[in-house]
């Protein structure tokens, strides 16, 4: 199992509930089955007070993805009864708004039992890319 980031309450002590935050981010994979079975499963497998997953599935797959995340959390909570944990699943989609490139972020907060507690949505405008010149290669 590989989780992208862990923040411990007391980094000198390692007990089960010392993990305050666990973060999983996958920017390349878009297939729902792989995201749920691998990346979301990483979050479900770790014991932490707060868990954040940031993913970029295809927009048409959103409903099925969120339903599968909910079922995955519920299956784990039925086994371990970890109701104190919270999940924030963030989905990002490239879009345009007012003629500008933007990213639409949708947030879904689940409790440790897998119940969806809140939905949020925000659009962030992308800044213009700054081009840098290099002798070896051009970076945009």
C-alpha angles and dihedrals in degrees: 000000000000122000116188100223137006126187115196125204090220111017091192093060124056114201129142098262098039090095107096096174136018119185129195120184127180117177102167108044117081102169110110096213093054093044092051099038095045115017101031089041089059089060093045092050097053122076109229137140093234129025127189125192120186116192140161108211122164110283092238089058095056099100094048092044094053091046090052092048089051092050092047093053092045092051091053095044091051088057100042106017094224096166095155094070123096128204127203112191113191120194120193128201130182110236144146127244126181087357093301130112111255144160120238110213121196119191127200121189117203127183120227091268091060098253115144106236104173144004125207135180134194137167119217118194116226117234119233112273114254114219119221123196121221131177091231103041143345115256120199 
